Amino acid sequence: MLRYPRPGKLLQAWYPTVLDTGPQMPFRRWLTTTPDDLGNVDMLPTVVLGRYGGAPRVHTLDDCAIDVSVYCTGPDPMRAEDIALKRAGEIQWATEQWLGGVLLAYEDPDDGEIEQAAVSRIRTIASPTIRPYDSRYQIKKAHFAFQVRLHAV
């Protein structure tokens, strides 16, 4: 079946292979939508990846913008901001250093098909910065964005 590349899902599968992810690790989870349980501090830092723009997609090519949001918390709000910015910077560095030329793969849990796309270009759109996030749990949000060109395989 011919599909459009799904950059959020492809990147969600790739980032944990290059950045420490799991309980008690710098990154706890990678998602493609903002979860309802951000108040659960055991699940932070959480990273949310999403496609938010770019050229119209065709079956074989997607030249798109990716939004990366990192959510962190802690007893000291300023320290939480520092950690969020640090984690966003680590993701940006990994993206710029290792993502170019990579063959991304994602297995769809619904039908078991493997989606693949090759990365041919990466360009930073917005460097990591703190963004407003209204939270009663003192959660801080760091954000950055990059453009990526994916070629479906």
N, C-alpha and C positions, 0 to 999 in steps of 0.2 A: 504494500500500500504506500502510495506517495504521500509524504507529509511535509509540512513546513518545519524548519528547524525550530525547536523550542529552547531558546537560549537560557531561560531561567532554570529549567530542568537539567539541561546539559551542564551548566556551571554548578548547580547544586550537587551533582554527582562528582565533578572534578575537584572543587576546592578542598574537600576533606582528604584528598590524596596528597595534597602538598602542604596543608596547614593542619596543625594538631587539633583534632576534633574529638570531643567526647566528655564524659564526666571528669571534672577537675582539670580540664584542659583549657587553653586560651579561648577556644571556640566550642560552644556546647552543641549548637545545631545550626543547620543551613536550611532555609525555607524559601518558598516562592510567594507566600502571602503572609501578612502580619498576623500572628496568632492571637487568640483571645487570652492566653495564659501568661502574658508578659509580667504579671505580678509575681509569678513563681520565680524567686531569685535563683533557685537551683538550675534553672534553664537558661540563665544569662551568663555570658554574652550570647545573644542570638543574632544571626545575620539573615536579612531578608533581601533576596535578589529578584529583580523584576525588569522586564522589557517595558520601556515607556515611550518609545518613539523611534524614528528612523525612517528609512525609505520603505515604500510599500513592499511587502514580502512577495517573493516568488517561490516556487517549489524548490529551487536549487540554491537560492542565495537569500541571506538576511543580513542587511547592513543596519544594525540597530543600536540604540542607546540602552545601557543597562544601569539601573539605579541600585546602589548597594547601601543598605541601612544597617547599622550595628547598634544594638540596644544593650546597655550595661546599667548596673546599679551598684550601690554600696552605701555604707553608713555616711560617707562624706561625699556630697554631691560634686564637689570640684574634682575629687579623685576619680569618681565615676566618669566624669567628662574626659579626664586624661586617659583613662583606660579605653573608653569608646574611641577616642581619636587614635590611640596607639593601635588598636585592633583594625580600624579602618585603614590606617597607614600600612599595616602588614598585608592586608588584602590587596591594596593598590600595588604594593611592591611585588607581590607574587604574580599579580595580573600582568604587570609590565615586564617582569623578568622571565616568566615561564609559560604564559598562555599562548603567545604567538607561535604558530606552526603546529600546535597540538591538535590531535584528533580526539574530539570529545565524544563520549558515548553515554547513553542513558537507556536503561531497560524499562519499558512501560509495564507497570505492574498489572494493568488491566488485560493486556493481550500478549505480554511477553516479548513483543517486538523490540528490537534494539535500534535506537535512533542514533545516528552518527553525523557529526559535522566537523569539518576542518576549519581552524581559525586562521585567517589570512591577514588580518589587520586589527590593531588595538590602538586606541587614542584616548587619552584622559580628557574628559569634558569638564569635570569639577573635582578639585582636590578635596581631601577629607576636611570636613568642618562640622561643628556642632549645629544641629538644627533644633528648633523648638519642638518639644514633645510634651503634651499635657498629660501628666501622670501623677496619681496620688502616691505612687510607690517610689518617687524620685528617680525614675528611669531616665537615662540620658540617651540621646540618639546622635550618632555621628553618621554622616552621609558623604558619599562621593559617587561619581558617575563616570562611565567610560563608554566609548563607542567600539563595537566589535563587528567584524564581518565574518559571517559563518557560511560555509559552502556545504550543503547537504551531500552526504556520501551514500 
